[in-house]
Amino acid sequence: MAITTIWLVRSGLAMSMGAAALCLAILPLRQSSAATAAGVHPGPMSRTEAFARAETLTALGRKIFSDPSLSASGLQACASCHDPSHAFGPASAVPVEMGGEHGDQPGLRAVPTLRYLQAVPAFTEHYYDSEDEGDESVDNGPTGGLTWDGRVDHGADQAKIPLLSPFEMGNKDAAAVVAKLRKAAYADDIKAAFGETVFDNPKDAFDAAAEVLATFEQSGPDFYPYSSRYDAFLAGKATLTAQELRGRQLFEDPAKGNCSSCHLSEPANDGEPPQFSDFGFLGLAAPRNTAIPANSDPSYHDLGLCGPQRTDFAGRSEYCGLFRTPTLRNVALKKSFLHNGYFHSLRDVVSFYATRDSDPGRWYPRNGDGTVRKYDDLPQAYWDNLNQDPPFGRKPGDAPALTDPEIDDIVAFLGTLTDADLQHDATGH
């Protein structure tokens, strides 16, 4: 079984780049027998050798991540959808990206960020809080995994999805990817890292490329710098404005925004920075996005955890409509929100949370008789799966959980979560 990266932090706590790099380097990737015999991984490494190897794989992963020649069209790299200058998320506001052999195949979901995935635990159907983080007797339900439906656990497995997806990089199979890697300017670098015979077995070469990408995505400076103004505030090195402080209070108030119940905003008990996600799954009932071509078929529904892209929970009706809670770090940079990219304003997202149930006509279309077709992207059979905790759960006509000024305060607070290297993008300068 190929060694991967995410297992390093299955406890849910972020590791330092040094610790992650050391573990990644000491534990080699799966090799062909010929590569192993050639001494590519001669055995346990010193700490210095381990860091050096991790740096080598990270540098190689950076090249692969930015290489459009690895796509069937020759035009799409990993970085095309996961733009480093946008927190490794999309730079555009379109709900789904185009890909495939000719670049004309639309995706099915909004592209998520790749930043701050290093602490996502492996998927489990029944997640119990660890002893030092809370009551371990409480079953928090489905938690963890990568992608919107948590269907893979490891960075290397996640990296393979777009390489082979017919509506992303569009390669027919692993061999097609390896054929492109053979021709890449960095092919000799791959041989130097994995042995001269690594390309003799396409599966080994494909696994190596995926693992290199996963190693790159464990680079602390690139993917989890914890350099936002909020991080500096928690460290006592920065201040927040009065509005931002009000927003933080509303964000954490269980009777108001209640955002921190899922988007954890306080440091862990061991002092690790907050991840702004509990990595659980929620049903929010985002309005149906008619800008997604797949939604032109009225019988098509993206039901998240129960399919159609994830298949092992097909038929498990209690999971239909649930999607994994993303981190809110760098959320102010996003141009489309939620799994279907329906919203294009952070303020609209917070407003939707505050008024989904008290004013559904604001968000959902109306039937011919004027009644509101609420939860229009989720069949009624699954409505019981929707989150009803505050700020949800109000009756039509009730006062919303948040006033407009309070919504503005929360949005201001969320702006403090932008990492330092990206703050020019948030301000437009």
Stockholm file with secondary structure:
# STOCKHOLM 1.0

chainA/1-429         MAITTIWLVRSGLAMSMGAAALCLAILPLRQSSAATAAGVHPGPMSRTEAFARAETLTALGRKIFSDPSLSASGLQACASCHDPSHAFGPASAVPVEMGGEHGDQPGLRAVPTLRYLQAVPAFTEHYYDSEDEGDESVDNGPTGGLTWDGRVDHGADQAKIPLLSPFEMGNKDAAAVVAKLRKAAYADDIKAAFGETVFDNPKDAFDAAAEVLATFEQSGPDFYPYSSRYDAFLAGKATLTAQELRGRQLFEDPAKGNCSSCHLSEPANDGEPPQFSDFGFLGLAAPRNTAIPANSDPSYHDLGLCGPQRTDFAGRSEYCGLFRTPTLRNVALKKSFLHNGYFHSLRDVVSFYATRDSDPGRWYPRNGDGTVRKYDDLPQAYWDNLNQDPPFGRKPGDAPALTDPEIDDIVAFLGTLTDADLQHDATGH
#=GR chainA/1-429 SS CCCCSGGGGTTSCCCCHHHHHHHHHHSCCCCCHHHHHTTSSCSCCCHHHHHHHHHHHHHHHHHHHTCGGGSSSSSCCHHHHSBGGGTTBCSSCCSSCEESTTSCEECSSCCCCCTTCTTCCCCBSSCBCCTTTSCTTCBCCSBCCBSTTCCBCSHHHHHHHHHHCTTTTCCSSHHHHHHHHHHSTTHHHHHHHHCTTGGGSHHHHHHHHHHHHHHHTTCHHHHCCCCSHHHHHHTTSCCCCHHHHHHHHHHHCTTTTCGGGTSCCSCCTTCCCCCSCCCBEECCCCCCCTTSGGGGSTTCCCCBTTSSSCCTTTTCGGGTTBEECCCCTTGGGCSSBTTTTCBCCHHHHHHHHHHTTTSGGGTSCBCTTSCBCTTTTSCGGGGGGSCCSTTSCCCTTSCCSSCHHHHHHHHHHHGGGSCGGGHHHHHTC
#=GC SS_cons         CCCCSGGGGTTSCCCCHHHHHHHHHHSCCCCCHHHHHTTSSCSCCCHHHHHHHHHHHHHHHHHHHTCGGGSSSSSCCHHHHSBGGGTTBCSSCCSSCEESTTSCEECSSCCCCCTTCTTCCCCBSSCBCCTTTSCTTCBCCSBCCBSTTCCBCSHHHHHHHHHHCTTTTCCSSHHHHHHHHHHSTTHHHHHHHHCTTGGGSHHHHHHHHHHHHHHHTTCHHHHCCCCSHHHHHHTTSCCCCHHHHHHHHHHHCTTTTCGGGTSCCSCCTTCCCCCSCCCBEECCCCCCCTTSGGGGSTTCCCCBTTSSSCCTTTTCGGGTTBEECCCCTTGGGCSSBTTTTCBCCHHHHHHHHHHTTTSGGGTSCBCTTSCBCTTTTSCGGGGGGSCCSTTSCCCTTSCCSSCHHHHHHHHHHHGGGSCGGGHHHHHTC
//
